[in-house]
């Protein structure tokens, strides 16, 4: 029936990361987007810079920009939308999809198009770490070591992530960290330090069960060294959202900027490996990102 069949849907642009997720899913999504080319607009991006340039060029033509990829793709698209009146949507195709799960996005293009047609949105906070955008969860320790190892793999998917996590856990050693907060300073040896805007890493692994992306609060999670024989219990608590019940875990909430000092340089931001040396600065920016409201959103 031509390009005018769904005029409301044409207000959206899908930015597809052709390298995200496992290959079969990516192929299926790519074919579905191609099949619906009369109903929507999409662009295959080969890099973060290319995504940013295309969004800037298309900024006045669309109201909703949909990141079709993993958390890294979502962050690259969101970085162009923060502080504007444009809306972020997500078609989750990554290994963890932490941000997408928190906002109720599903791998279902017809449902997503219906949500786009309604065009309702909610606002979200973002965290900045050394001026780099963080939407979901960042940190240093086991999760960042896994991110750096996973980035070197040629394969993707949940089980690849599990295997890399097991290998990193076996050789995990404590690292020393100092956290300088507004009213206190914490100096300790840790297995993991997490800075959270939402509850989970991805795959419903709830590291910060009380975190909310629109409460103006940064949740800090400190995981102290524990007997490795207890690993199955920690895994159970992580997916059950009951980590707060462990004496090895400490939770801190703050709405103020703070800094992190450590000799370890391997961090991650939204699951993407980054390297920092020297003091790391963290702050929150409240209500600066508009996110498409889905029928499955529970915020």
C-alpha positions as CSV (number, residue, x, y, z in Angstrom):
1,X,0.0,0.0,0.0
2,X,3.0,2.3,-0.2
3,X,5.0,4.4,2.2
4,X,2.0,6.3,3.6
5,X,0.3,3.3,5.2
6,X,1.9,4.0,8.6
7,X,2.8,7.7,8.6
8,X,3.3,7.8,12.4
9,X,5.8,5.0,12.3
10,X,7.9,6.9,9.7
11,X,8.8,9.3,12.5
12,X,11.3,6.7,13.7
13,X,14.8,5.7,12.5
14,X,16.3,2.3,13.4
15,X,20.1,2.3,13.7
16,X,21.2,-1.3,13.2
17,X,24.5,-2.7,14.5
18,X,25.1,-5.6,12.1
19,X,27.7,-7.1,14.4
20,X,25.5,-7.2,17.6
21,X,24.3,-10.4,19.2
22,X,24.5,-13.9,17.7
23,X,24.5,-14.1,13.9
24,X,21.2,-16.0,13.3
25,X,19.2,-13.4,15.3
26,X,21.0,-10.5,13.5
27,X,20.2,-12.0,10.1
28,X,16.5,-12.5,11.1
29,X,16.2,-8.9,12.4
30,X,18.0,-7.5,9.3
31,X,15.6,-9.3,7.0
32,X,12.6,-8.2,9.0
33,X,13.7,-4.5,8.8
34,X,14.3,-4.9,5.1
35,X,10.8,-6.5,4.6
36,X,9.2,-3.5,6.4
37,X,11.2,-0.9,4.5
38,X,7.9,0.8,3.4
39,X,6.8,1.1,7.1
40,X,10.0,2.3,8.7
41,X,13.4,3.8,8.1
42,X,16.6,2.1,9.1
43,X,20.3,2.5,8.7
44,X,23.1,-0.1,9.1
45,X,26.0,1.4,11.2
46,X,29.5,0.0,11.1
47,X,30.9,2.2,13.9
48,X,30.0,4.6,16.7
49,X,31.2,7.5,14.7
50,X,29.1,6.5,11.8
51,X,26.0,6.2,14.0
52,X,26.6,9.6,15.5
53,X,27.1,11.3,12.1
54,X,24.0,9.7,10.6
55,X,21.9,10.7,13.7
56,X,23.1,14.3,13.4
57,X,22.2,14.4,9.7
58,X,18.8,12.9,10.3
59,X,18.1,14.7,13.6
60,X,15.3,17.0,12.3
61,X,13.6,14.3,10.3
62,X,12.8,11.9,13.1
63,X,11.3,12.0,16.6
64,X,12.4,8.5,17.8
65,X,15.8,6.9,17.2
66,X,15.8,3.1,17.8
67,X,19.0,1.4,18.7
68,X,19.0,-2.1,17.2
69,X,21.9,-3.9,19.0
70,X,23.3,-4.5,22.4
71,X,24.0,-2.1,25.3
72,X,27.0,-0.6,23.5
73,X,24.8,0.3,20.5
74,X,22.1,1.7,22.8
75,X,24.7,3.9,24.6
76,X,26.1,5.2,21.3
77,X,22.7,6.3,20.1
78,X,21.6,7.7,23.5
79,X,24.8,9.8,23.6
80,X,23.4,11.8,20.7
81,X,20.0,12.2,22.3
82,X,20.8,13.2,25.9
83,X,19.5,16.7,26.7
84,X,17.3,16.9,23.6
85,X,13.6,16.3,23.0
86,X,14.3,13.2,20.8
87,X,13.2,9.8,22.1
88,X,15.3,6.6,22.5
89,X,13.9,3.3,21.5
90,X,15.6,-0.1,21.7
91,X,15.4,-3.3,19.6
92,X,17.6,-5.6,21.9
93,X,20.0,-7.8,20.0
94,X,23.0,-8.0,22.4
95,X,24.3,-10.6,24.9
96,X,22.9,-9.0,28.0
97,X,20.5,-6.2,27.0
98,X,20.4,-4.8,30.6
99,X,19.0,-1.4,29.7
100,X,16.4,-2.9,27.3
101,X,15.1,-5.4,29.9
102,X,14.7,-2.6,32.5
103,X,12.6,-0.6,30.2
104,X,10.5,-3.5,28.9
105,X,11.9,-3.6,25.3
106,X,11.5,-7.0,23.5
107,X,12.8,-8.5,20.3
108,X,9.5,-8.0,18.5
109,X,9.4,-5.4,15.7
110,X,5.5,-5.4,15.3
111,X,5.0,-4.7,19.0
112,X,7.8,-2.1,18.9
113,X,6.1,-0.3,16.0
114,X,2.8,-0.2,17.9
115,X,4.7,1.4,20.9
116,X,6.3,3.9,18.4
117,X,2.9,4.7,17.0
118,X,1.7,5.6,20.5
119,X,4.8,7.7,21.0
120,X,4.6,7.9,24.8
121,X,7.9,8.3,26.7
122,X,9.4,8.6,30.1
123,X,12.5,10.4,31.3
124,X,15.7,8.7,32.6
125,X,18.8,9.7,34.5
126,X,22.2,9.0,33.1
127,X,25.5,8.6,34.8
128,X,28.8,10.1,33.6
129,X,32.1,8.4,34.3
130,X,35.0,10.6,33.3
131,X,32.5,12.4,31.1
132,X,31.6,9.1,29.3
133,X,27.9,8.3,29.3
134,X,26.6,5.3,31.3
135,X,23.0,4.3,31.0
136,X,22.9,1.1,32.9
137,X,25.8,-0.4,34.9
138,X,29.5,0.3,35.0
139,X,32.4,-0.7,37.3
140,X,35.6,-2.4,37.9
141,X,36.5,-6.0,39.0
142,X,35.1,-9.3,37.9
143,X,32.5,-7.7,35.6
144,X,35.0,-5.4,33.9
145,X,37.6,-8.2,33.6
146,X,34.8,-10.3,31.9
147,X,34.0,-7.4,29.6
148,X,37.6,-7.1,28.5
149,X,37.9,-10.8,27.9
150,X,34.6,-11.1,26.1
151,X,35.5,-8.3,23.8
152,X,38.4,-10.4,22.4
153,X,36.1,-13.4,21.6
154,X,35.0,-14.1,18.0
155,X,31.8,-15.6,19.2
156,X,28.9,-13.9,21.1
157,X,25.8,-15.1,23.0
158,X,24.9,-16.1,26.6
159,X,27.0,-19.2,26.9
160,X,30.1,-17.6,25.6
161,X,29.6,-14.9,28.3
162,X,29.2,-17.7,30.9
163,X,32.4,-19.4,29.9
164,X,34.4,-16.2,30.0
165,X,32.9,-15.3,33.4
166,X,34.0,-18.7,34.8
167,X,37.5,-18.4,33.6
168,X,37.9,-14.9,35.0
169,X,36.4,-15.9,38.3
170,X,38.8,-18.8,38.7
171,X,41.8,-16.4,38.5
172,X,40.1,-13.5,40.3
173,X,42.2,-11.7,42.9
174,X,41.2,-8.7,45.1
175,X,42.2,-5.2,44.0
176,X,42.5,-2.2,46.2
177,X,40.2,0.8,45.8
178,X,39.5,4.1,47.5
179,X,36.1,5.8,47.1
180,X,35.9,9.5,48.0
181,X,32.2,10.3,48.7
182,X,30.7,13.6,49.8
183,X,30.6,12.7,53.5
184,X,32.9,9.7,53.8
185,X,35.9,7.9,52.3
186,X,36.1,4.1,51.9
187,X,39.3,2.2,51.4
188,X,39.1,-1.5,50.9
189,X,40.1,-4.6,48.9
190,X,37.3,-5.8,46.6
191,X,36.4,-8.4,44.0
192,X,34.0,-5.9,42.4
193,X,32.9,-2.3,42.5
194,X,29.7,-1.5,40.6
195,X,28.1,1.8,39.8
196,X,24.5,1.3,38.9
197,X,21.8,3.4,37.3
198,X,19.5,0.4,36.8
199,X,19.1,-3.0,38.6
200,X,20.9,-5.4,36.4
201,X,24.0,-6.3,34.3
202,X,21.7,-7.9,31.8
203,X,20.1,-11.4,31.5
204,X,18.2,-10.5,34.7
205,X,21.3,-10.6,36.9
206,X,20.2,-8.1,39.5
207,X,23.4,-6.6,41.0
208,X,21.6,-3.5,42.4
209,X,18.0,-4.6,43.2
210,X,16.8,-1.2,44.5
211,X,18.3,0.9,41.6
212,X,15.9,2.9,39.5
213,X,16.9,4.9,36.3
214,X,14.7,7.9,37.2
215,X,15.3,8.4,41.0
216,X,18.2,10.8,40.8
217,X,20.4,8.3,42.8
218,X,23.6,6.4,42.0
219,X,23.7,2.9,43.5
220,X,27.2,1.8,44.5
221,X,27.8,-1.9,45.1
222,X,30.9,-3.2,46.9
223,X,31.6,-6.9,46.7
224,X,34.3,-7.9,49.1
225,X,36.5,-11.1,48.8
226,X,34.6,-14.2,49.7
227,X,35.4,-17.9,49.8
228,X,35.1,-19.0,46.2
229,X,33.3,-22.2,47.3
230,X,30.3,-19.8,47.9
231,X,30.1,-18.9,44.2
232,X,26.9,-20.9,43.5
233,X,25.2,-19.1,46.3
234,X,26.2,-15.7,44.9
235,X,25.0,-16.7,41.5
236,X,21.6,-17.7,42.9
237,X,21.3,-14.5,44.9
238,X,22.4,-12.4,41.8
239,X,19.5,-13.8,39.7
240,X,17.1,-13.8,42.6
241,X,17.8,-10.2,43.4
242,X,18.8,-11.0,47.0
243,X,22.4,-9.9,47.0
244,X,21.7,-7.5,49.9
245,X,21.4,-10.6,52.2
246,X,25.1,-11.3,52.0
247,X,27.6,-10.0,54.5
248,X,30.2,-9.7,51.7
249,X,28.1,-7.0,49.9
250,X,27.7,-3.4,50.8
251,X,25.3,-0.9,49.1
252,X,25.7,2.8,49.1
253,X,23.4,5.4,47.6
254,X,24.4,8.9,46.6
255,X,23.1,11.8,44.5
256,X,26.5,13.6,44.8
257,X,29.6,13.4,42.5
258,X,32.3,11.1,43.8
259,X,35.7,9.7,42.7
260,X,37.4,6.3,42.6
261,X,41.1,5.7,43.0
262,X,42.7,2.4,42.1
263,X,45.7,1.0,40.3
264,X,43.5,-1.4,38.3
265,X,42.8,0.2,34.9
266,X,40.3,-2.3,33.4
267,X,36.8,-0.7,33.8
268,X,33.6,-1.3,31.8
269,X,30.8,1.0,30.9
270,X,27.5,-0.6,30.0
271,X,29.4,-3.8,29.4
272,X,31.9,-2.2,27.0
273,X,35.6,-2.4,28.0
274,X,37.3,0.9,28.8
275,X,40.7,1.7,30.3
276,X,41.1,4.5,32.9
277,X,44.3,5.5,34.7
278,X,44.4,7.9,37.6
279,X,41.3,9.2,39.5
280,X,37.9,8.4,38.0
281,X,35.1,10.9,38.5
282,X,31.4,9.9,38.6
283,X,28.3,12.0,38.6
284,X,24.6,11.8,37.8
285,X,22.5,13.9,35.4
286,X,18.8,13.7,36.2
287,X,15.9,13.4,33.7
288,X,18.0,14.2,30.6
289,X,17.1,11.2,28.4
290,X,13.6,10.5,26.9
291,X,13.0,6.8,26.5
292,X,10.1,5.2,24.6
293,X,7.4,3.8,26.8
294,X,6.6,0.2,26.0
295,X,3.6,-1.9,27.1
296,X,6.0,-4.0,29.2
297,X,7.5,-1.0,31.0
298,X,7.2,-1.3,34.8
299,X,8.8,2.0,35.9
